[in-house]
Structures are given as structure tokens and as C-alpha cells.
Amino acid sequence: MTTIVLLTLSNIFMTFAWYGHLKYKSSPLWKAVLVSWLIASFEYCLQVPANRIGSSRFTTAQLKTIQEVVTLVVF
């Protein structure tokens, strides 16, 4: 369960990193890239532990499948 919660949170951060900047089209591109990378760094801080914790219970293919399902649900 911890793995799924962490993967969900990481995916929420990644969705903001990918698409959040589209609300601010007038800001310079370098700022959008920088802010997106800062947001994405939080995503990695959640995803890496999720995969480490989950690897004791799930195979790599199962973890990837869970991640893809979470991505579809969050998006």
C-alpha cells in the first residue's frame, strides 16, 4: 500500500511538472524549465523510495504496470 501511495503522490508532482507551466505562457522558457525540474525533483524523492519499498513485494514489471495505471488515474 505504501508503494501505491508514494507512486500516486509522485505522479501528481510529475503531472504538475509537465503541464503546470502551460498556465504561464508569458513567462520565459528558462523559468518554466527550471520550475518544472524543481517540481520533478520532489517526484523523484517519492518515486525512488516507492520502487525500493515495492521491489520487495512486486517484480519490476508489476511496479511498472502499477505506475502506468496510477498515471492514467491521476491524469
LOMIPA-101432 format. One record per residue: residue in three letters; chain; x, y, z of N, C-alpha, C in turn. Coordinates in pm, whole numbers. Atoms other than C-alpha are relative to their C-alpha. Last residue first. Example, Ala and Ser with C-alpha at 12.3 -4.5 7.8 and 13.67 -1.06 7.14 Angstrom:
r,c,n.u,n.v,n.w,ca.u,ca.v,ca.w,c.u,c.v,c.w
SER,A,-82,-119,-6,1367,-106,714,-77,109,73
ALA,A,89,-119,0,1230,-450,780,90,120,0
# end
This chain:
r,c,n.u,n.v,n.w,ca.u,ca.v,ca.w,c.u,c.v,c.w
PHE,A,19,-91,115,-415,1221,-1545,-146,14,-32
VAL,A,-32,-138,-40,-406,1074,-1195,-29,97,-115
VAL,A,99,-45,-99,-587,752,-1294,24,145,37
LEU,A,129,-16,67,-383,703,-1612,-106,52,96
THR,A,-10,-112,93,-54,764,-1432,-134,27,-68
VAL,A,7,-122,-81,-155,532,-1147,4,122,-90
VAL,A,139,-10,-43,-220,256,-1401,-20,126,82
GLU,A,79,-39,118,119,320,-1561,-148,14,35
GLN,A,-31,-140,32,298,314,-1224,-85,48,-118
ILE,A,65,-83,-102,124,-10,-1123,21,147,-31
THR,A,144,6,29,233,-167,-1452,-78,85,100
LYS,A,23,-84,118,590,-50,-1398,-148,1,-35
LEU,A,-16,-140,-42,591,-196,-1047,-28,95,-116
GLN,A,120,-36,-78,449,-524,-1180,8,145,47
ALA,A,112,-13,94,718,-545,-1448,-129,40,73
THR,A,-19,-126,71,988,-479,-1188,-115,25,-98
THR,A,-106,8,100,851,-759,-972,12,137,-68
PHE,A,41,6,140,648,-675,-663,122,-20,-91
ARG,A,130,66,12,690,-734,-288,-42,-24,-145
SER,A,-2,117,-87,1050,-647,-202,-129,-82,-13
SER,A,-78,108,62,1066,-421,-506,10,-124,89
GLY,A,82,92,78,781,-211,-367,76,-118,-58
ILE,A,90,71,-92,991,-50,-97,-78,-107,-76
ARG,A,-84,80,-90,1267,39,-343,-86,-83,94
ASN,A,-51,116,73,1017,147,-608,89,-88,87
ALA,A,114,86,35,827,371,-369,47,-125,-71
PRO,A,37,84,-115,1154,504,-224,-118,-94,-31
VAL,A,-110,92,-31,1266,610,-575,-31,-84,124
GLN,A,2,118,86,927,754,-669,110,-100,34
LEU,A,110,92,-34,885,990,-376,7,-130,-80
CYS,A,-13,28,-144,1213,1183,-387,-111,-93,49
TYR,A,-102,104,-16,1196,1153,-767,19,-38,147
GLU,A,55,124,53,869,1347,-772,98,-114,18
PHE,A,85,54,-107,1017,1612,-546,-61,-133,-45
SER,A,-91,54,-102,1292,1661,-806,-78,-56,119
ALA,A,-33,140,32,1022,1692,-1073,95,-60,104
ILE,A,116,81,-36,892,2010,-908,31,-148,-22
LEU,A,10,-5,-147,1238,2166,-923,-118,-85,48
TRP,A,-103,89,-56,1280,2048,-1283,-4,0,153
SER,A,39,139,28,949,2206,-1384,99,-99,58
VAL,A,106,34,-95,1044,2531,-1209,-46,-145,-21
LEU,A,-56,5,-136,1371,2546,-1401,-105,-42,102
VAL,A,-86,119,-10,1215,2458,-1737,53,-15,142
ALA,A,89,117,4,935,2713,-1695,80,-129,15
LYS,A,67,8,-131,1186,2976,-1588,-92,-122,6
TRP,A,-99,49,-96,1406,2904,-1893,-62,-11,140
LEU,A,-14,145,7,1101,2936,-2119,97,-54,105
PRO,A,-108,51,86,1032,3292,-2012,12,-153,9
SER,A,-129,3,-71,692,3365,-1855,106,-61,-92
SER,A,-74,-125,19,407,3460,-2090,134,1,73
LYS,A,-67,-2,130,283,3102,-2124,80,127,-22
TYR,A,-84,-120,-4,204,3080,-1754,80,13,-128
LYS,A,82,-112,-46,-87,2835,-1743,75,132,-8
LEU,A,83,-44,112,116,2594,-1957,-95,113,39
HIS,A,-55,-122,61,376,2575,-1680,-87,54,-114
GLY,A,31,-120,-79,165,2329,-1485,45,129,-64
TYR,A,105,-82,58,177,2064,-1760,-31,130,75
TRP,A,16,8,145,488,1850,-1717,-95,106,-55
ALA,A,-127,-36,64,594,1950,-1365,-15,3,-152
PHE,A,-19,-145,-13,234,1948,-1243,129,44,-69
THR,A,101,-62,87,186,1597,-1382,9,151,7
MET,A,-51,4,138,516,1493,-1223,-100,61,-96
PHE,A,-107,-99,18,404,1609,-879,47,4,-145
ILE,A,65,-131,-10,78,1412,-908,104,111,-20
ASN,A,63,-27,129,275,1111,-1027,-73,132,-2
SER,A,-106,-36,94,500,1121,-723,-60,34,-137
LEU,A,-49,-135,-32,196,1131,-496,108,44,-99
THR,A,106,-95,31,42,830,-669,44,143,26
LEU,A,5,-14,145,368,637,-664,-109,98,-43
LEU,A,-116,-79,42,406,708,-292,2,19,-152
VAL,A,19,-138,-46,51,589,-221,116,88,-46
ILE,A,103,-61,84,97,278,-435,-25,145,40
THR,A,-52,-19,135,424,184,-268,-100,73,-88
THR,A,-90,-115,-5,286,238,80,53,31,-139
MET,A,83,-120,0,0,0,0,86,126,0
# end
